C-alpha cells in the first residue's frame, strides 16, 4: 500500500516549530508553518535597532543531544563562533564567579559568613526536609538555609514574582547546579579529595557556540532552509481557530493575517503555541474541565532594556546575575562579549538589562523612557556603568517568556494532555510553551524532531524529553 504523504500545519516559528519544519522538509513531507510575529525565532530571535543586535535573554548553543548539534552546524556552517563563558553573581556589593571558585567565594563571603554557611549546610544534611515539593525545599536540602537565603531566594523571586515556596522543585532540578558553592568552601578549607581515573565528574561548560549575529541569525537560516525545500513559512499569520472532529482529530487551522482569515487544511498539526492559547483556539471547544485546566496555567513575562554605552569595554562577563535586593534588575547581558559582531561600533558597548514581570504590572506598563531611566539608575547603583555614558536605548517586551512551575501546573498540564491524546491524537504539542516545560533550545528542538517522526509511524514519548533529574548545563568528563 502506498504511504500517504502527510500535510502538516506547524504553529509557531520558534526553535521547536522551525525544527519540525526542518524534519518534515528532510523527509519530503508537505506542510506550512504559521508564525504570528513578523520575525521568526520566538524568544530566541535577535532584535536589531540601528545596527545594534541584542538577544532576548542569552541563548548559548550547547547540547548533550548530538543530533541537535549536527543540525545546528548543518544549517549554520561557519557562522557558529566558539565563545568563552564567563558569568558572575553580584551580591553583597561583590562579584562571585559562577561556576564558583574557592578563594573568590571565601573572600566574598568572609570567614564568618563561610562558617555560618557550612554550619547551615551540615544541619541540612543531618536533618533534611522530608518533602521536596518546592524550590525552597530542594535548595535547602542541598545547600542549607543560609546559602538558600543568600544566593537563591532573592534572585529566584525576582525571576518568578512569587515566593520560592510556590515554585515546584522540578524547576530547581533543571536549572541549579548542585552543591557547587558548598563544595567550593569545603575544598578551600579541607582540600579536594583525589578521584580515581575511572570516576566521572560533572562540570559546568566553560565555552559554548553562538551565531555570529545572534541566535536569530540561525533561526532565519532555518527559515530559508525549509522554504528552499518547499515548506512555506508565513509570518504575520496568527492561528485563531484549530478545527477538529471527534474520531478524526485535527482537520485544519484558521489563521489571521491582518484583517484576512484563511483556512489551512492538513492531516496533522504540530503546535508550539502556549497551551493556554491552544485550548482556547479549539473549534469546537474542549470540555469545560479542560478549558479550566488550560486557563489556569501561569506564565512569567519579561522585558529587555537595551542600552548603548559610550565605552569600548565595561566588564568581561557574558552576563551577570544580580542577586542584590535593592534593585529590580535581574540579569545584565553584555552582547559584545557574546559576539563582537553584535555591536557595529567597536568604541561602544551594548548591554541588555533584563526585568522579569507580569503583563499589566507596573514594570510592563511603564513607558520606554521611564524604563531606560530606571536601567541607568540601577546600573549606577550597582557601580557597573556611569549613566552619563549611556547614549541611547530601546525596550522590548516578551509575553509568556517562562512557563511557571506553580503548585497546580503539573495536574493542569496532565489533564489537557490526556484529553488531547484521546480526542485529538494527530495534534502534537512541542517546545517550551507548547508543553509548559522549561526547555532550552535543544530540548525544544528534540520534541519537534520526535513529533514529526511519530507522524511517520514512530512511537516516541515526547513528554519524556528533559525529565532527567540532572542539571542540564553539565557535561561528563573522564579523568
Secondary structure, DSSP 8 states (H G I E B T S, - for coil): ------EEEEE--SHHHHHHHHHHHHTT-EEEEEESSSSSSGGG-EEEETTEEEESS---B--S-HHHHHHHHHHHGGGEEEEE--EEEEETTEEEEES--HHHHHHHHHHHHHHHHHHHHHHHHHS--S---BHHHHHHHHH-HHHIIIIIIHHHHHHHSS-GGGSBHHHHHHH--TTHHHHHHHHHHH------TT-EEEEE-SEEEEETT-HHHHHHHHHHHHHHTT-EEEET-EEEEEEEETTTEEEEEEEEETTEEEEEE-SEEEE-S-HHHHHHHEES---HHHHHHHHT--EEEEEEEEEEES-S-S-S-SEEEE--TTS---EEEEHHHH-GGG-S-TT-EEEEEEEEE-TTSHHHHS-HHHHHHHHHHHHHHTTS--GGGEEEEEEEEEEEEEE---TTHHHHHHHHHHHHHHH-TTEEE-SHHHHT----HHHHHHHHHHHHHHHTT----GGGTT-SSS-TTEEEEE-
